[in-house]
Amino acid sequence: MSEVNAYHEAGHAFMAVYVGARVRSVTIEPEDDDGPARYADIQVEWPLRQFGARELREKSVLVALAGPVAEMLYTGEPYHPGFVAEWAADWKTAWQEAASLVADERKRLAYLEQAAAELYQLLDQEQPWAAIAAIADHLLAHDSMEGDEVLEIVQFWLSYD
């Protein structure tokens, strides 16, 4: 299960850097803090002055869905991100972020499904997937990563030709 969690969190981390956010940290061994049980955790900072409200919400949707999509690619099982219990928090985040973008719930569902399909195509490419795999490998070896380590990996693989 920890490999699946590592790829899931690596998907979030990759996409956060890819869309211009800063990853503070990512872990597959979060501390118990009297809150809800978690299998992993990522902390992302957004440069609020850099993005307008709409763009920030669009990017937040992508980061939320990237974990489930990376997990789908890793396991080879394409699921609807809204129907997997373990992805409920990610789906809820994506749904809430998309609410101001698409008010009608049926259209919002279609918007999120399209975003997930586009993410699937993006993350399934050689360089993005190599970056995700490198992040996951690091998480499996060390349980946690600082944001600068994530940034270094993503920049390396996206500059690789």
HELIX and SHEET records of a PDB file:
HELIX    1   1 SER A    2  TYR A   18  1                                  17    
HELIX    2   2 ALA A   53  THR A   75  1                                  23    
HELIX    3   3 ALA A   85  TRP A   87  5                                   3    
HELIX    4   4 ALA A   88  ALA A   99  1                                  12    
HELIX    5   5 GLU A  105  LEU A  123  1                                  19    
HELIX    6   6 GLU A  126  HIS A  142  1                                  17    
HELIX    7   7 GLY A  147  SER A  159  1                                  13    
SHEET    1   A 3 ASP A  41  GLU A  45  0                                        
SHEET    2   A 3 ARG A  22  THR A  27 -1                                        
SHEET    3   A 3 SER A 144  GLU A 146 -1                                        
END                                                                             
